[in-house]
Amino acid sequence: MLQNTECKDAIRRMCISSRSFKSICYSYRKCSEAIRYWTESDRDEAPERQREYAALLHELKLEISQSLKENY
């Protein structure tokens, strides 16, 4: 597996060279923001939304990891 600095560099390179990878990273970032929002929310549906976004975040993380493994 890539080290932290190597991983960041690989992600940057992949974002430049692959529109689909860049889109996955964007979705990951937006999903992370949504989790923070729902974690701070007092709304009744907050726990369910946290779980939904956590599951999505996990899937996106797997996609990113798989792409990095295939390319580096």
C-alpha positions in Angstrom: 0.0 0.0 0.0 1.1 3.5 -0.6 2.4 5.7 2.2 0.4 8.8 3.1 2.5 11.3 1.0 2.7 8.9 -1.9 -1.0 8.3 -1.7 -1.8 12.1 -1.8 0.5 12.5 -4.8 -1.1 9.5 -6.5 -4.6 10.9 -5.9 -3.5 14.3 -7.4 -2.1 12.6 -10.5 -5.2 10.4 -10.9 -7.5 13.4 -10.6 -5.6 15.2 -13.4 -5.6 12.2 -15.7 -9.0 10.6 -15.0 -12.3 12.5 -15.0 -14.1 9.6 -13.5 -11.6 9.3 -10.6 -11.9 13.1 -10.0 -15.7 12.7 -9.8 -15.4 9.9 -7.3 -13.1 12.1 -5.1 -15.5 15.0 -5.4 -18.3 12.7 -4.3 -16.2 11.5 -1.4 -15.6 15.0 -0.3 -19.3 16.0 -0.5 -20.3 12.9 1.3 -17.8 13.7 4.1 -19.4 17.1 4.4 -22.9 15.6 4.5 -21.8 13.3 7.4 -20.5 16.3 9.3 -23.8 18.1 8.7 -25.9 15.2 9.9 -23.7 14.6 12.9 -24.3 18.1 14.1 -28.0 18.1 13.2 -30.8 17.7 15.8 -33.3 16.6 13.3 -35.1 13.3 13.9 -33.8 11.8 10.7 -30.2 12.6 11.4 -29.1 9.1 12.7 -30.5 7.5 9.6 -28.9 10.0 7.3 -25.6 9.5 9.1 -25.8 5.8 8.4 -26.7 6.2 4.8 -23.9 8.6 4.1 -21.4 6.5 6.1 -22.3 3.5 3.9 -21.9 5.6 0.8 -18.6 7.0 2.1 -17.3 3.4 2.6 -18.2 2.5 -1.0 -16.5 5.5 -2.4 -13.4 4.8 -0.3 -13.3 1.3 -1.7 -13.6 2.7 -5.3 -10.8 5.1 -4.6 -8.6 2.4 -3.1 -9.3 0.0 -6.0 -8.4 2.6 -8.6 -5.2 3.4 -6.8 -4.3 -0.3 -6.6 -4.9 -0.7 -10.3 -2.8 2.3 -11.3 0.0 2.2 -8.8 
